[in-house]
Amino acid sequence: MSEFDIEPVPGLPENLPEGETLRWQGAPQWGALAVRAFYVRTVAMYFGLLIAFRVVYVFAAGESLKAALLSGLWLLLLCLMAVAILALMAWAFARSTIYSITDRRVVIRFGVALPMAVNIPFKAIQSAGLRRYKDGIGDIPMVLGDGHKVNFLILWPNVRPWRFFDAQPMLRCVPDVDRVAEILADALREAAAAEQDGAADAAAESRNNNPGGSPQLGTAPATGR
């Protein structure tokens, strides 16, 4: 049994610490994930071209149209199997993935056979982008600052495509992506403002403890020869 078998909060291995608030939770839309991460449409088009080429080739060789069509049947069956497998994988990945946004971090829980979670504190996020599709579904990639990295292969498909060495974690194929992006942007702004306020308070407290603004030098008793 893993820590994710019993989740006090879905998508999180444990309850949130005191003072931390959950802003949003969601998951990838499996149909969009099948098309944009598992490329079922591209695979279907590829097999369609193979089938068309096979039928035309056999028909041009002198066979009847019926024989030519039957010659492409096995490719059609292979196409249906490939698309079905990819669609099933997309459904399984979407079902096992939960994205969470709190007022302090982004959590990506993922994994079909071996569930795991990646915590991305707001301090690690340098910037976040938005890619919107016509159906309102979209992606939110996050650029991490220096010293913060994620593994592309482990986190896939929850990463920006083709960024192998500077992998960017991504909320992928999220429905109503504009609203989710706004929630994340607001949380990031509030966290940055709170951090600045905390730094200002610390600086003010330091000035109050040292009104002169000069460093306090320690003294030691003089010793004679």
Secondary structure as a PSIPRED ss2 file (coil, helix, strand):
# PSIPRED VFORMAT (PSIPRED V4.0)

   1 M C   1.000  0.000  0.000
   2 S C   1.000  0.000  0.000
   3 E C   1.000  0.000  0.000
   4 F C   1.000  0.000  0.000
   5 D C   1.000  0.000  0.000
   6 I C   1.000  0.000  0.000
   7 E C   1.000  0.000  0.000
   8 P C   1.000  0.000  0.000
   9 V E   0.000  0.000  1.000
  10 P C   1.000  0.000  0.000
  11 G C   1.000  0.000  0.000
  12 L E   0.000  0.000  1.000
  13 P C   1.000  0.000  0.000
  14 E C   1.000  0.000  0.000
  15 N C   1.000  0.000  0.000
  16 L C   1.000  0.000  0.000
  17 P C   1.000  0.000  0.000
  18 E C   1.000  0.000  0.000
  19 G C   1.000  0.000  0.000
  20 E C   1.000  0.000  0.000
  21 T C   1.000  0.000  0.000
  22 L E   0.000  0.000  1.000
  23 R E   0.000  0.000  1.000
  24 W E   0.000  0.000  1.000
  25 Q E   0.000  0.000  1.000
  26 G E   0.000  0.000  1.000
  27 A C   1.000  0.000  0.000
  28 P C   1.000  0.000  0.000
  29 Q C   1.000  0.000  0.000
  30 W H   0.000  1.000  0.000
  31 G H   0.000  1.000  0.000
  32 A H   0.000  1.000  0.000
  33 L H   0.000  1.000  0.000
  34 A H   0.000  1.000  0.000
  35 V H   0.000  1.000  0.000
  36 R H   0.000  1.000  0.000
  37 A C   1.000  0.000  0.000
  38 F C   1.000  0.000  0.000
  39 Y C   1.000  0.000  0.000
  40 V H   0.000  1.000  0.000
  41 R H   0.000  1.000  0.000
  42 T H   0.000  1.000  0.000
  43 V H   0.000  1.000  0.000
  44 A H   0.000  1.000  0.000
  45 M H   0.000  1.000  0.000
  46 Y H   0.000  1.000  0.000
  47 F H   0.000  1.000  0.000
  48 G H   0.000  1.000  0.000
  49 L H   0.000  1.000  0.000
  50 L H   0.000  1.000  0.000
  51 I H   0.000  1.000  0.000
  52 A H   0.000  1.000  0.000
  53 F H   0.000  1.000  0.000
  54 R H   0.000  1.000  0.000
  55 V H   0.000  1.000  0.000
  56 V H   0.000  1.000  0.000
  57 Y H   0.000  1.000  0.000
  58 V H   0.000  1.000  0.000
  59 F H   0.000  1.000  0.000
  60 A H   0.000  1.000  0.000
  61 A C   1.000  0.000  0.000
  62 G C   1.000  0.000  0.000
  63 E C   1.000  0.000  0.000
  64 S C   1.000  0.000  0.000
  65 L H   0.000  1.000  0.000
  66 K H   0.000  1.000  0.000
  67 A H   0.000  1.000  0.000
  68 A H   0.000  1.000  0.000
  69 L H   0.000  1.000  0.000
  70 L H   0.000  1.000  0.000
  71 S H   0.000  1.000  0.000
  72 G C   1.000  0.000  0.000
  73 L H   0.000  1.000  0.000
  74 W H   0.000  1.000  0.000
  75 L H   0.000  1.000  0.000
  76 L H   0.000  1.000  0.000
  77 L H   0.000  1.000  0.000
  78 L H   0.000  1.000  0.000
  79 C H   0.000  1.000  0.000
  80 L H   0.000  1.000  0.000
  81 M H   0.000  1.000  0.000
  82 A H   0.000  1.000  0.000
  83 V H   0.000  1.000  0.000
  84 A H   0.000  1.000  0.000
  85 I H   0.000  1.000  0.000
  86 L H   0.000  1.000  0.000
  87 A H   0.000  1.000  0.000
  88 L H   0.000  1.000  0.000
  89 M H   0.000  1.000  0.000
  90 A H   0.000  1.000  0.000
  91 W H   0.000  1.000  0.000
  92 A H   0.000  1.000  0.000
  93 F H   0.000  1.000  0.000
  94 A H   0.000  1.000  0.000
  95 R H   0.000  1.000  0.000
  96 S H   0.000  1.000  0.000
  97 T C   1.000  0.000  0.000
  98 I E   0.000  0.000  1.000
  99 Y E   0.000  0.000  1.000
 100 S E   0.000  0.000  1.000
 101 I E   0.000  0.000  1.000
 102 T E   0.000  0.000  1.000
 103 D C   1.000  0.000  0.000
 104 R C   1.000  0.000  0.000
 105 R E   0.000  0.000  1.000
 106 V E   0.000  0.000  1.000
 107 V E   0.000  0.000  1.000
 108 I E   0.000  0.000  1.000
 109 R E   0.000  0.000  1.000
 110 F E   0.000  0.000  1.000
 111 G C   1.000  0.000  0.000
 112 V C   1.000  0.000  0.000
 113 A C   1.000  0.000  0.000
 114 L C   1.000  0.000  0.000
 115 P C   1.000  0.000  0.000
 116 M E   0.000  0.000  1.000
 117 A E   0.000  0.000  1.000
 118 V E   0.000  0.000  1.000
 119 N E   0.000  0.000  1.000
 120 I E   0.000  0.000  1.000
 121 P E   0.000  0.000  1.000
 122 F H   0.000  1.000  0.000
 123 K H   0.000  1.000  0.000
 124 A H   0.000  1.000  0.000
 125 I E   0.000  0.000  1.000
 126 Q E   0.000  0.000  1.000
 127 S E   0.000  0.000  1.000
 128 A E   0.000  0.000  1.000
 129 G C   1.000  0.000  0.000
 130 L C   1.000  0.000  0.000
 131 R E   0.000  0.000  1.000
 132 R E   0.000  0.000  1.000
 133 Y C   1.000  0.000  0.000
 134 K C   1.000  0.000  0.000
 135 D C   1.000  0.000  0.000
 136 G C   1.000  0.000  0.000
 137 I C   1.000  0.000  0.000
 138 G E   0.000  0.000  1.000
 139 D E   0.000  0.000  1.000
 140 I E   0.000  0.000  1.000
 141 P E   0.000  0.000  1.000
 142 M E   0.000  0.000  1.000
 143 V E   0.000  0.000  1.000
 144 L E   0.000  0.000  1.000
 145 G C   1.000  0.000  0.000
 146 D C   1.000  0.000  0.000
 147 G C   1.000  0.000  0.000
 148 H C   1.000  0.000  0.000
 149 K C   1.000  0.000  0.000
 150 V C   1.000  0.000  0.000
 151 N C   1.000  0.000  0.000
 152 F H   0.000  1.000  0.000
 153 L H   0.000  1.000  0.000
 154 I H   0.000  1.000  0.000
 155 L H   0.000  1.000  0.000
 156 W C   1.000  0.000  0.000
 157 P C   1.000  0.000  0.000
 158 N C   1.000  0.000  0.000
 159 V E   0.000  0.000  1.000
 160 R C   1.000  0.000  0.000
 161 P C   1.000  0.000  0.000
 162 W C   1.000  0.000  0.000
 163 R C   1.000  0.000  0.000
 164 F C   1.000  0.000  0.000
 165 F C   1.000  0.000  0.000
 166 D C   1.000  0.000  0.000
 167 A C   1.000  0.000  0.000
 168 Q C   1.000  0.000  0.000
 169 P E   0.000  0.000  1.000
 170 M E   0.000  0.000  1.000
 171 L E   0.000  0.000  1.000
 172 R E   0.000  0.000  1.000
 173 C E   0.000  0.000  1.000
 174 V E   0.000  0.000  1.000
 175 P C   1.000  0.000  0.000
 176 D C   1.000  0.000  0.000
 177 V H   0.000  1.000  0.000
 178 D H   0.000  1.000  0.000
 179 R H   0.000  1.000  0.000
 180 V H   0.000  1.000  0.000
 181 A H   0.000  1.000  0.000
 182 E H   0.000  1.000  0.000
 183 I H   0.000  1.000  0.000
 184 L H   0.000  1.000  0.000
 185 A H   0.000  1.000  0.000
 186 D H   0.000  1.000  0.000
 187 A H   0.000  1.000  0.000
 188 L H   0.000  1.000  0.000
 189 R H   0.000  1.000  0.000
 190 E H   0.000  1.000  0.000
 191 A H   0.000  1.000  0.000
 192 A H   0.000  1.000  0.000
 193 A H   0.000  1.000  0.000
 194 A H   0.000  1.000  0.000
 195 E H   0.000  1.000  0.000
 196 Q H   0.000  1.000  0.000
 197 D H   0.000  1.000  0.000
 198 G H   0.000  1.000  0.000
 199 A H   0.000  1.000  0.000
 200 A H   0.000  1.000  0.000
 201 D H   0.000  1.000  0.000
 202 A H   0.000  1.000  0.000
 203 A H   0.000  1.000  0.000
 204 A H   0.000  1.000  0.000
 205 E H   0.000  1.000  0.000
 206 S H   0.000  1.000  0.000
 207 R H   0.000  1.000  0.000
 208 N H   0.000  1.000  0.000
 209 N H   0.000  1.000  0.000
 210 N C   1.000  0.000  0.000
 211 P C   1.000  0.000  0.000
 212 G C   1.000  0.000  0.000
 213 G C   1.000  0.000  0.000
 214 S C   1.000  0.000  0.000
 215 P C   1.000  0.000  0.000
 216 Q C   1.000  0.000  0.000
 217 L C   1.000  0.000  0.000
 218 G C   1.000  0.000  0.000
 219 T C   1.000  0.000  0.000
 220 A C   1.000  0.000  0.000
 221 P C   1.000  0.000  0.000
 222 A C   1.000  0.000  0.000
 223 T C   1.000  0.000  0.000
 224 G C   1.000  0.000  0.000
 225 R C   1.000  0.000  0.000
